Amino acid sequence: MMKATIKHLVVCSLLATSFLISAAVNDNNEAIDINALIKSSEKAAYYAGKDGSSSARMMIVDSQGRKQQRQFTILRRDISDNGDQQMMVFFSRPSDVKDTVFRVEKHVDTSVDDDRWLYLPALDLVKRISAGDKRTSFVGSHFFYEDVSGRAILEDNFVLHDETSDVYMLKATPKDPSSVEFEHYIVSINKETKLPMLIDFFNKGGNNYRRVEAVQVNNIQGYPTVVRSKVSDLTSGAYTLMEFRNVKYDLGLDDGVFTERSLRNPPQQWLN
């Protein structure tokens, strides 16, 4: 009888502890407001100002330490905050990618795929990038097309994973697992700037195989801005570093900049 009573008390205690932990996590999620947090993070990372431009340089390092460089200019305009967005990426170096242009029409409605095109000057060809290719290499780097234009937050379910004095750590699980190569990712969001500072991707085996990190953040025109980022292949040891220079916001970029015409005739006034 005594053993049964003790066992009953232990079970009740465990259930109560489990309930309290669950309640604390739920209360914390509610207190933090996960939806508001990820929207703030998306805005900080991809929607600073009404538009913007920057010069970028990539250093691609393979598993044997061999290096390649890419240099380009990014122009971006927001239709609305956390909404539809337009982007153009104009490559200038090296010679094998010079005059290549990447164009994006980003749609917040997840029922409509983002429109992405790549202009290949050697063939004078505009190639449409299908939705299935958005998580493939961006011009030979370890960045994906989706890393450059941004993954829509509506594509994933977010829950609070952990918290430190500096960051909120959210676990994101794709709503359509068949559309991506990862099982989930953990994103660390700076509490002050709301910028995502570290994103670790995990496969179905639970292995952390890919990492995206903000290496350096500067304040530019009042906006916390990532000016140095890195994507690492944690399996092979290969990685790509990207540096942003001459970052400017609220330039007043017009409709004509973000059209198909700019693929073959870049708007030089915004690229110099």
N, C-alpha and C positions, 0 to 999 in steps of 0.2 A: 504494500500500500504506500509506504514511504517512498520507495523507488519510483512508483508511478506518479506520485505527487511532484517529486523533484523533476522528473522528466517533463511533466506537464508545465511546470514553472519555467524550465529552460526553454521549451518550445515557445511559450508565451513571451518570454523575454526576447528571444530571437526575432519573433514576429513584430514585437513592439519596436525593436531596434531597426529592423528593416523598414517598418512604416515611417519611423522618424527620419531615417536617411532619405527615403523616397520623398517624404514631405519637404525636407530641407532642400533637396535638389529641385523639386517642383516650384517651391517658393522662390528659390534663387533664379530659376528660369523666368518666372513671372516678374520678379523684381528687376532683373536685367532687361527684360523685353527683347528676346532673341531676334524677333523680326525687325525691330527698330535698329538693333545693333548691326545686323548684316546689311541693312539698307544704308546706314551711316558709313559702314566700311566700304561698300561698293562705291558710294559717292566720293569718299575720300580718295580711293584708289584710281577711279576712272572718270570722275566728273568734276574735277577741280576747275573752277571758272566756267564760263559759258563755252569757251573754246580754248585751244592751246596749240603750241608748236614746240618741238624740241629736236635737237640733233642727237643722234644716237650712234654708239659704236659698240659692236659686238666682238668679243674674243671667244672663239670656239676652240676648246681644248679636248682632244680625243683621249682615249684610255692609255695611249702611248706617249702623251704629252705633246703631240703635234698640234700646231696652232693655225687657225684661219681667222681672218677678220672680215667684218661686214660694217659698212657705214651707210647711214640713211637719215632722212628727215621725216618726222611724223607730224601730220596735221590732223586735228580732231575738233569736231563740233558736236555739241549736244542739242538735240531737238527739245529735250526736257530732262531735268535732273532724274537720275535713275530710270530714264526712259530710252527711247530710240536715240541712236547716235551714228555719226558718220566719221570715217577715218580714212586717211590716205597715208601710205608709207612709200617714200621715193628713195630708191637705192642709188648711191653714187660711187661706191667702191666695194670690192675690187672690180676689175674690168669685166669679169664673167657675170656679174649681177648688175652692173651699171645700167641705169635707166629701167630696171625692173620696178614695177609698181604694184603694191598690194592695196586693194580698195575694200572697204567694209561698210555695209549698211546693217547696223545692229538693231534688232527688233526685241523689245522687252516682252512681247507676247510669245510665250514658248510654243504656241501652236504653229508659229511661223518661224522657219529657220532663218538665221542670219544670212545675209547675202555677202559672199566673199568672192573676190576675183583677183587673179594674178596676171599682170600684163608681162609677157615675155618678149622683149624687143628683138631678139635675134630671129624670132619666128613671126614677129608682128602679130602675135596671137594673144587674145584675152581668154584666159582659162578660168572657168568657174570652179571654185573649190566647194565640193559637196559637203553636206552636213557630216557625212561619215569621215571626212578628212580633216575636220577641225582639230582633232587631237593627234595630228601628225607634225613632223618637224617643219618649223618655219625657216625656210631657206637654209637648210642644212645645220641649223643650230639645235640646242636642246630645249629651246622654247617651242611651244606648240602655237599654231595659229590662234587657238583659243586663249592662250596666255596673253597674247599681244592685244587682242580686242576685248578680252574679258569674258569669263564664263557667267552666264545669267544666273542670278541667285535663285530664281524660281525653279531651276533644274534640280535642286538638291533640298533635302530635309536637314535642318540644323537642330542640334541639341547642345546644351552646355556640357563640355567634357571635363574641364578643369579651370582653375583660376589662380593667378598669382597676384602680387601687388601691382604688377605692370600690365598684364595681359589677360584677356579672356580667351580660353581655348575652346573652340567649337568643333564638334564632330559633324561632318557633312556626309550624307549618304545619298547617292544619286536616285532620283525617282524612276529613271529608266536605266537599270544596270547594264542592259545590252548595248547602250549607246557609248559606253566608256570602258577604258581598260582597268580602272581602279575599282576597288570594293568600297572604300571610303577615304576621306582625307581629314586631317586635323589642321585647322587654321588658327593661328595665334594672332589676336587683334589687339593692338596697342590701345590701352584705355584712354590715353590722352588724345592721340592723333586720329584714332579709329582706323589707322592703316593696318592691313594684314602684313605682319612682319615675317611670318614663317608658315609655309604650307607643306605638310608631309603627306605623301600619297602612299596608300597601302593596298596591296593586291589581295586576292581572295585567300592567299595563304597567310595573311597577316604580316607580310614583310613590307617594311618601309623602303620602297625602291626608287622614289623620286622626291626631290625637295626643291621648292621655290622659296627664295628668301630675299628680303629687302636688306641690303648690306649697309646702305647709307641713306639717310633722310635729311633734306635741307628744307628750310622755310623759304618759299619763293612767292612773293606778292601776297603773303599771308596764308598761303596754302602749304601744309606739310606735303613734301614731294619726294618720292623715291628717285634718287639720282644715280643709284648704283644697285643693281639686282643680279641674282645668280640663280641659275637652274642647274641642279646636279643629278646625274644618273648615279645613284648610290650603289648600283650593281657593278658597273664597269669602272667607276671613278672619273668618268668624263664629265665635263661641265661647260657651261657658257656664261660668261660675264657680260653684262650690258651696262653701259654708262650713258647718262643723259646730260647734255650740255645745252646752254642757251635756251633754257626752258622759259617760255612766256605764256601768259594767260590773257584771256579777254581781248583778243586781237580784232574781233569783228570780221571773222572769215565769212565769205558770202557763199551762196548756193553754188555758184559756178566752179568753186574749188573742188567740190565733191561729186563730180559727174564723170561719165565715161570719157568725155573729151579730155579730161586731165590725165588719163592714162598715157595717151600719146603726146599730149601737149601740156606738160606740168606747169603749174602757176608759179613762174620763176620769182615773182615779187615776194612770195612767201617762203622761198627756199634759199634765198641768199642771206 
